[in-house]
Every structure is written in C-alpha cells, then in structure tokens.
C-alpha cells in the first residue's frame, strides 16, 4: 500500500493540488493536522481531502478556528488569520474540523500519528533531540509521524545511550523503516519553514517498508494573490516566497 503523508496544509489549495498532481498513485492519505490557518482557501482544502481514503488528526490551528484554544497564545498575524478563517468556514467544514481527533489508533500496526508530539499532540514542538528523546517514552509503536514545526526531520532513538539524534530528511531517497524507533516530520505542504519554499510531502510504502520525502515547487504567487485579495497579514504572504 502507498500512503501519501501530508501535514500543515494551512489553507494553501494551490500547494495541495500541486502535491496531489505530482504524487502519483496512492491508496490512502494520512494528514498530520493544520489543514487550515494562514492560507486563503480553508474550505476548498478540507473538501479536497474528503475525496480520499483519509486519516487526519487535529492541529493547533484547526482547534484555534473552533475557539478550542485561546487565541491570545498566537502571535498577532496568526490570530488575525485564525479569526478570518473561522469566519470563512462553512458549517459542515467547521463540524468536520471539530470531529478531528488528537490521536488515532496506531496505523498500519507500526505508526503513531500526531500533530505536535506524542506527549502533547496539539501544541508541543519537537524541534530538538532532547525533546524528541522524551517523546519516545510517550508512544508504543516503532514509528511516529508528527507535523507542527514545518521542518522536515528524522529523529533516531538511541536507547542504550539514553538520547536521540536528528538528521535532515533526504529528498527523493527512500528511508528503510527497520527495527529502530523513529520520529519523522515530513515538513509542510502549505507553509514551509526550512528556507525552502517548495511544498513538502512524503510517500510511505507499507509493502517495501520505506518512507520517501519529496519537495515540489508550486505557484507561490497564485496563493499570495489570493491572500492579498482576502486582506490577510502581509508577513504571512511574504514568508511563502522564502520558506520561513
């Protein structure tokens, strides 16, 4: 089975459609949260995902637009975008977001799926080996997929040394999913933050037990024009050009 791994789409329909066009054949989609927030087309992104055999968990921006998180915890631009997104959502799409779980049962027998971290699924950022090391104690499967940071990375667990190490995800090179325990972040579809403006996604092959990270350029200017038309905050528009 081929499973398309998406995270942090953030209402960027142009990026999402580009990923879907270039991904090739896949049987299922796993989405690691933050379908909405920041971007100009939240309803269309939700509805696009609903066309697939989908497993999706909730992200902090998905909760923010439902008032399930205090918007004062967000920076002013993110808060303004969340309020705008909340006002755009159809009742049906609002209820779809509300039904998203923080966690789902282990997938394909080996995978834990969360947005932030296994310890705090909605809000914690797994950015460093030290935080990753702690989080290996909070899931039982061999592998965990996370989003939230918008930065592709793989953390390897070294239990005998009581630590974890971080490595960049290689682009286009399959990673063998063997016996070691890993936390993997595929990066962001709609708002990359690793200095690369291309949309990020991954493909999991459960038969070959490989995970492959990909990047694809998309029409950033088209998304920016839609954001300008919606009067979304200028810094959110500019950052798409630079991947930060």
ABEGO torsion letter per residue (X at the ends): XBBBBBBGAGGBAAAAAAAAAAAEBBABBBBAEGABEGBABAAAAAAAAAABBBBBBBBAAAAAAAGABBAAABBAAAAAAAAAAAAABBAAAAAAAAABBABBBBBGGABBBBAABAABAAABBBABAAAAAAAAAABABABBBBBGAGBBBBBBBBAAAGBBBBBBBBBGBBBBBBABBBBBBAEBAABBAAGBABBBBBBBBAAAGBBBBBBBBBBAAAAAAAAAAAGBBAAAAAAAAAGX
